[in-house]
Amino acid sequence: MKLKNIWSELKKTNWPSKKQIVQLTIYTLVLCGIITMLIVGLDLLFFNIRDWFLNL
């Protein structure tokens, strides 16, 4: 009985088109790349600041 309800709800779902999936995947990858560059940049900055203080 519950499986029948799940199946009927899945039929009512509006699934994204292939074009929307591709666009959202590209947006996600670009955003992940930007966040990665930000984290790497901050990591390098803090690493250099730490080394500068240790070499005083």
Phi and psi restraints in degrees (range 20) as a CNS / XPLOR table:
assign (resid 1 and name C) (resid 2 and name N)
       (resid 2 and name CA) (resid 2 and name C) 1.0 -68.1 20.0 2
assign (resid 2 and name N) (resid 2 and name CA)
       (resid 2 and name C) (resid 3 and name N) 1.0 -36.2 20.0 2
assign (resid 2 and name C) (resid 3 and name N)
       (resid 3 and name CA) (resid 3 and name C) 1.0 -62.3 20.0 2
assign (resid 3 and name N) (resid 3 and name CA)
       (resid 3 and name C) (resid 4 and name N) 1.0 -35.8 20.0 2
assign (resid 3 and name C) (resid 4 and name N)
       (resid 4 and name CA) (resid 4 and name C) 1.0 -64.6 20.0 2
assign (resid 4 and name N) (resid 4 and name CA)
       (resid 4 and name C) (resid 5 and name N) 1.0 -40.8 20.0 2
assign (resid 4 and name C) (resid 5 and name N)
       (resid 5 and name CA) (resid 5 and name C) 1.0 -65.8 20.0 2
assign (resid 5 and name N) (resid 5 and name CA)
       (resid 5 and name C) (resid 6 and name N) 1.0 -40.6 20.0 2
assign (resid 5 and name C) (resid 6 and name N)
       (resid 6 and name CA) (resid 6 and name C) 1.0 -62.8 20.0 2
assign (resid 6 and name N) (resid 6 and name CA)
       (resid 6 and name C) (resid 7 and name N) 1.0 -45.0 20.0 2
assign (resid 6 and name C) (resid 7 and name N)
       (resid 7 and name CA) (resid 7 and name C) 1.0 -63.0 20.0 2
assign (resid 7 and name N) (resid 7 and name CA)
       (resid 7 and name C) (resid 8 and name N) 1.0 -40.2 20.0 2
assign (resid 7 and name C) (resid 8 and name N)
       (resid 8 and name CA) (resid 8 and name C) 1.0 -68.2 20.0 2
assign (resid 8 and name N) (resid 8 and name CA)
       (resid 8 and name C) (resid 9 and name N) 1.0 -35.3 20.0 2
assign (resid 8 and name C) (resid 9 and name N)
       (resid 9 and name CA) (resid 9 and name C) 1.0 -68.9 20.0 2
assign (resid 9 and name N) (resid 9 and name CA)
       (resid 9 and name C) (resid 10 and name N) 1.0 -37.8 20.0 2
assign (resid 9 and name C) (resid 10 and name N)
       (resid 10 and name CA) (resid 10 and name C) 1.0 -64.3 20.0 2
assign (resid 10 and name N) (resid 10 and name CA)
       (resid 10 and name C) (resid 11 and name N) 1.0 -33.3 20.0 2
assign (resid 10 and name C) (resid 11 and name N)
       (resid 11 and name CA) (resid 11 and name C) 1.0 -67.7 20.0 2
assign (resid 11 and name N) (resid 11 and name CA)
       (resid 11 and name C) (resid 12 and name N) 1.0 -27.6 20.0 2
assign (resid 11 and name C) (resid 12 and name N)
       (resid 12 and name CA) (resid 12 and name C) 1.0 -80.9 20.0 2
assign (resid 12 and name N) (resid 12 and name CA)
       (resid 12 and name C) (resid 13 and name N) 1.0 -13.0 20.0 2
assign (resid 12 and name C) (resid 13 and name N)
       (resid 13 and name CA) (resid 13 and name C) 1.0 -69.3 20.0 2
assign (resid 13 and name N) (resid 13 and name CA)
       (resid 13 and name C) (resid 14 and name N) 1.0 137.0 20.0 2
assign (resid 13 and name C) (resid 14 and name N)
       (resid 14 and name CA) (resid 14 and name C) 1.0 -91.0 20.0 2
assign (resid 14 and name N) (resid 14 and name CA)
       (resid 14 and name C) (resid 15 and name N) 1.0 102.9 20.0 2
assign (resid 14 and name C) (resid 15 and name N)
       (resid 15 and name CA) (resid 15 and name C) 1.0 -81.6 20.0 2
assign (resid 15 and name N) (resid 15 and name CA)
       (resid 15 and name C) (resid 16 and name N) 1.0 144.5 20.0 2
assign (resid 15 and name C) (resid 16 and name N)
       (resid 16 and name CA) (resid 16 and name C) 1.0 -69.0 20.0 2
assign (resid 16 and name N) (resid 16 and name CA)
       (resid 16 and name C) (resid 17 and name N) 1.0 152.9 20.0 2
assign (resid 16 and name C) (resid 17 and name N)
       (resid 17 and name CA) (resid 17 and name C) 1.0 -77.1 20.0 2
assign (resid 17 and name N) (resid 17 and name CA)
       (resid 17 and name C) (resid 18 and name N) 1.0 169.0 20.0 2
assign (resid 17 and name C) (resid 18 and name N)
       (resid 18 and name CA) (resid 18 and name C) 1.0 -62.2 20.0 2
assign (resid 18 and name N) (resid 18 and name CA)
       (resid 18 and name C) (resid 19 and name N) 1.0 -39.0 20.0 2
assign (resid 18 and name C) (resid 19 and name N)
       (resid 19 and name CA) (resid 19 and name C) 1.0 -63.0 20.0 2
assign (resid 19 and name N) (resid 19 and name CA)
       (resid 19 and name C) (resid 20 and name N) 1.0 -42.5 20.0 2
assign (resid 19 and name C) (resid 20 and name N)
       (resid 20 and name CA) (resid 20 and name C) 1.0 -65.1 20.0 2
assign (resid 20 and name N) (resid 20 and name CA)
       (resid 20 and name C) (resid 21 and name N) 1.0 -39.4 20.0 2
assign (resid 20 and name C) (resid 21 and name N)
       (resid 21 and name CA) (resid 21 and name C) 1.0 -63.4 20.0 2
assign (resid 21 and name N) (resid 21 and name CA)
       (resid 21 and name C) (resid 22 and name N) 1.0 -43.7 20.0 2
assign (resid 21 and name C) (resid 22 and name N)
       (resid 22 and name CA) (resid 22 and name C) 1.0 -64.0 20.0 2
assign (resid 22 and name N) (resid 22 and name CA)
       (resid 22 and name C) (resid 23 and name N) 1.0 -44.7 20.0 2
assign (resid 22 and name C) (resid 23 and name N)
       (resid 23 and name CA) (resid 23 and name C) 1.0 -62.0 20.0 2
assign (resid 23 and name N) (resid 23 and name CA)
       (resid 23 and name C) (resid 24 and name N) 1.0 -46.0 20.0 2
assign (resid 23 and name C) (resid 24 and name N)
       (resid 24 and name CA) (resid 24 and name C) 1.0 -67.4 20.0 2
assign (resid 24 and name N) (resid 24 and name CA)
       (resid 24 and name C) (resid 25 and name N) 1.0 -33.9 20.0 2
assign (resid 24 and name C) (resid 25 and name N)
       (resid 25 and name CA) (resid 25 and name C) 1.0 -65.7 20.0 2
assign (resid 25 and name N) (resid 25 and name CA)
       (resid 25 and name C) (resid 26 and name N) 1.0 -43.5 20.0 2
assign (resid 25 and name C) (resid 26 and name N)
       (resid 26 and name CA) (resid 26 and name C) 1.0 -63.8 20.0 2
assign (resid 26 and name N) (resid 26 and name CA)
       (resid 26 and name C) (resid 27 and name N) 1.0 -45.2 20.0 2
assign (resid 26 and name C) (resid 27 and name N)
       (resid 27 and name CA) (resid 27 and name C) 1.0 -58.6 20.0 2
assign (resid 27 and name N) (resid 27 and name CA)
       (resid 27 and name C) (resid 28 and name N) 1.0 -42.4 20.0 2
assign (resid 27 and name C) (resid 28 and name N)
       (resid 28 and name CA) (resid 28 and name C) 1.0 -64.5 20.0 2
assign (resid 28 and name N) (resid 28 and name CA)
       (resid 28 and name C) (resid 29 and name N) 1.0 -44.8 20.0 2
assign (resid 28 and name C) (resid 29 and name N)
       (resid 29 and name CA) (resid 29 and name C) 1.0 -65.0 20.0 2
assign (resid 29 and name N) (resid 29 and name CA)
       (resid 29 and name C) (resid 30 and name N) 1.0 -40.5 20.0 2
assign (resid 29 and name C) (resid 30 and name N)
       (resid 30 and name CA) (resid 30 and name C) 1.0 -64.0 20.0 2
assign (resid 30 and name N) (resid 30 and name CA)
       (resid 30 and name C) (resid 31 and name N) 1.0 -45.5 20.0 2
assign (resid 30 and name C) (resid 31 and name N)
       (resid 31 and name CA) (resid 31 and name C) 1.0 -62.5 20.0 2
assign (resid 31 and name N) (resid 31 and name CA)
       (resid 31 and name C) (resid 32 and name N) 1.0 -42.0 20.0 2
assign (resid 31 and name C) (resid 32 and name N)
       (resid 32 and name CA) (resid 32 and name C) 1.0 -62.5 20.0 2
assign (resid 32 and name N) (resid 32 and name CA)
       (resid 32 and name C) (resid 33 and name N) 1.0 -39.3 20.0 2
assign (resid 32 and name C) (resid 33 and name N)
       (resid 33 and name CA) (resid 33 and name C) 1.0 -64.1 20.0 2
assign (resid 33 and name N) (resid 33 and name CA)
       (resid 33 and name C) (resid 34 and name N) 1.0 -43.0 20.0 2
assign (resid 33 and name C) (resid 34 and name N)
       (resid 34 and name CA) (resid 34 and name C) 1.0 -63.8 20.0 2
assign (resid 34 and name N) (resid 34 and name CA)
       (resid 34 and name C) (resid 35 and name N) 1.0 -45.2 20.0 2
assign (resid 34 and name C) (resid 35 and name N)
       (resid 35 and name CA) (resid 35 and name C) 1.0 -63.7 20.0 2
assign (resid 35 and name N) (resid 35 and name CA)
       (resid 35 and name C) (resid 36 and name N) 1.0 -40.0 20.0 2
assign (resid 35 and name C) (resid 36 and name N)
       (resid 36 and name CA) (resid 36 and name C) 1.0 -61.9 20.0 2
assign (resid 36 and name N) (resid 36 and name CA)
       (resid 36 and name C) (resid 37 and name N) 1.0 -45.8 20.0 2
assign (resid 36 and name C) (resid 37 and name N)
       (resid 37 and name CA) (resid 37 and name C) 1.0 -63.0 20.0 2
assign (resid 37 and name N) (resid 37 and name CA)
       (resid 37 and name C) (resid 38 and name N) 1.0 -38.0 20.0 2
assign (resid 37 and name C) (resid 38 and name N)
       (resid 38 and name CA) (resid 38 and name C) 1.0 -63.9 20.0 2
assign (resid 38 and name N) (resid 38 and name CA)
       (resid 38 and name C) (resid 39 and name N) 1.0 -45.7 20.0 2
assign (resid 38 and name C) (resid 39 and name N)
       (resid 39 and name CA) (resid 39 and name C) 1.0 -66.3 20.0 2
assign (resid 39 and name N) (resid 39 and name CA)
       (resid 39 and name C) (resid 40 and name N) 1.0 -42.6 20.0 2
assign (resid 39 and name C) (resid 40 and name N)
       (resid 40 and name CA) (resid 40 and name C) 1.0 -63.5 20.0 2
assign (resid 40 and name N) (resid 40 and name CA)
       (resid 40 and name C) (resid 41 and name N) 1.0 -42.7 20.0 2
assign (resid 40 and name C) (resid 41 and name N)
       (resid 41 and name CA) (resid 41 and name C) 1.0 -61.3 20.0 2
assign (resid 41 and name N) (resid 41 and name CA)
       (resid 41 and name C) (resid 42 and name N) 1.0 -45.1 20.0 2
assign (resid 41 and name C) (resid 42 and name N)
       (resid 42 and name CA) (resid 42 and name C) 1.0 -65.2 20.0 2
assign (resid 42 and name N) (resid 42 and name CA)
       (resid 42 and name C) (resid 43 and name N) 1.0 -38.8 20.0 2
assign (resid 42 and name C) (resid 43 and name N)
       (resid 43 and name CA) (resid 43 and name C) 1.0 -61.4 20.0 2
assign (resid 43 and name N) (resid 43 and name CA)
       (resid 43 and name C) (resid 44 and name N) 1.0 -46.2 20.0 2
assign (resid 43 and name C) (resid 44 and name N)
       (resid 44 and name CA) (resid 44 and name C) 1.0 -64.3 20.0 2
assign (resid 44 and name N) (resid 44 and name CA)
       (resid 44 and name C) (resid 45 and name N) 1.0 -40.3 20.0 2
assign (resid 44 and name C) (resid 45 and name N)
       (resid 45 and name CA) (resid 45 and name C) 1.0 -61.6 20.0 2
assign (resid 45 and name N) (resid 45 and name CA)
       (resid 45 and name C) (resid 46 and name N) 1.0 -49.7 20.0 2
assign (resid 45 and name C) (resid 46 and name N)
       (resid 46 and name CA) (resid 46 and name C) 1.0 -66.6 20.0 2
assign (resid 46 and name N) (resid 46 and name CA)
       (resid 46 and name C) (resid 47 and name N) 1.0 -34.0 20.0 2
assign (resid 46 and name C) (resid 47 and name N)
       (resid 47 and name CA) (resid 47 and name C) 1.0 -62.5 20.0 2
assign (resid 47 and name N) (resid 47 and name CA)
       (resid 47 and name C) (resid 48 and name N) 1.0 -44.8 20.0 2
assign (resid 47 and name C) (resid 48 and name N)
       (resid 48 and name CA) (resid 48 and name C) 1.0 -68.4 20.0 2
assign (resid 48 and name N) (resid 48 and name CA)
       (resid 48 and name C) (resid 49 and name N) 1.0 -38.2 20.0 2
assign (resid 48 and name C) (resid 49 and name N)
       (resid 49 and name CA) (resid 49 and name C) 1.0 -63.8 20.0 2
assign (resid 49 and name N) (resid 49 and name CA)
       (resid 49 and name C) (resid 50 and name N) 1.0 -43.3 20.0 2
assign (resid 49 and name C) (resid 50 and name N)
       (resid 50 and name CA) (resid 50 and name C) 1.0 -62.1 20.0 2
assign (resid 50 and name N) (resid 50 and name CA)
       (resid 50 and name C) (resid 51 and name N) 1.0 -45.2 20.0 2
assign (resid 50 and name C) (resid 51 and name N)
       (resid 51 and name CA) (resid 51 and name C) 1.0 -64.4 20.0 2
assign (resid 51 and name N) (resid 51 and name CA)
       (resid 51 and name C) (resid 52 and name N) 1.0 -37.4 20.0 2
assign (resid 51 and name C) (resid 52 and name N)
       (resid 52 and name CA) (resid 52 and name C) 1.0 -62.0 20.0 2
assign (resid 52 and name N) (resid 52 and name CA)
       (resid 52 and name C) (resid 53 and name N) 1.0 -44.4 20.0 2
assign (resid 52 and name C) (resid 53 and name N)
       (resid 53 and name CA) (resid 53 and name C) 1.0 -67.1 20.0 2
assign (resid 53 and name N) (resid 53 and name CA)
       (resid 53 and name C) (resid 54 and name N) 1.0 -36.5 20.0 2
assign (resid 53 and name C) (resid 54 and name N)
       (resid 54 and name CA) (resid 54 and name C) 1.0 -72.7 20.0 2
assign (resid 54 and name N) (resid 54 and name CA)
       (resid 54 and name C) (resid 55 and name N) 1.0 -24.3 20.0 2
assign (resid 54 and name C) (resid 55 and name N)
       (resid 55 and name CA) (resid 55 and name C) 1.0 -95.0 20.0 2
assign (resid 55 and name N) (resid 55 and name CA)
       (resid 55 and name C) (resid 56 and name N) 1.0 8.7 20.0 2
